[in-house]
Amino acid sequence: MTPGRLIYCMGPSGAGKDSLLEWLRAHLPTPCPVHWAQRTISRSAMPGGEAHESVSPEAFVALRCEQAFALHWEANGLGYGVRYAQLAPLAQGHWVLLNGSRAYLPEALALFPDLVAVHITASPQVLRQRLLSRGRETCDEVEARVQRALAYTPPPGAANLEVHNDGTLSDAGQQLLNTLEHLPGWPLHSGKLSSQQPACL
């Protein structure tokens, strides 16, 4: 059986990645053609937020020490993990979509060298405006985030797609959906590979 492929979505703060992925989830065909990997996060679940497995920081550390995660990283003071069962559909020929981290991409690539990295970003002006409107950080901290976003380049050898979320959410969402549907072998309905074999981008 031809294995599936991991779609690894990532992006800087202010790019609207979470909103864009929720748009995508709502607009994929039913039944969903891909498996959406659930994350384990060391924070409480919030109404209307991501449907993740919520654990305490202490429980997350214990799970990590027990090697319960196929992938795990830290960001913004939180622990993020993906259990092995969430990636098991890959071996069954299914595609899996994961909300990942830019910083962790090299480690993910070492485990899944044929993954597709989807970089969701926005122009510096839009990133700056969105971050400032949140009011969580000083102007200097916001500017540092914007500069890090500008300086980011994916690791060599990564199959990288870029989606700009500068305008409306629906415009960026349609761009993301169209981009995914043009991947060689993208499953349109069944959740398994189409007859066309996946190829490097």
Secondary structure as GFF3:
##gff-version 3
##sequence-region A 1 201
A	DSSP	beta_strand	6	10	.	.	.	ID=ss1
A	DSSP	alpha_helix	17	27	.	.	.	ID=ss2
A	DSSP	beta_strand	35	36	.	.	.	ID=ss3
A	DSSP	beta_strand	40	41	.	.	.	ID=ss4
A	DSSP	beta_strand	53	54	.	.	.	ID=ss5
A	DSSP	alpha_helix	57	65	.	.	.	ID=ss6
A	DSSP	beta_strand	69	75	.	.	.	ID=ss7
A	DSSP	beta_strand	78	83	.	.	.	ID=ss8
A	DSSP	alpha_helix	84	87	.	.	.	ID=ss9
A	DSSP	three_ten_helix	88	92	.	.	.	ID=ss10
A	DSSP	beta_strand	96	99	.	.	.	ID=ss11
A	DSSP	alpha_helix	105	111	.	.	.	ID=ss12
A	DSSP	beta_strand	116	121	.	.	.	ID=ss13
A	DSSP	alpha_helix	124	134	.	.	.	ID=ss14
A	DSSP	alpha_helix	139	151	.	.	.	ID=ss15
A	DSSP	beta_strand	159	164	.	.	.	ID=ss16
A	DSSP	alpha_helix	169	181	.	.	.	ID=ss17
###
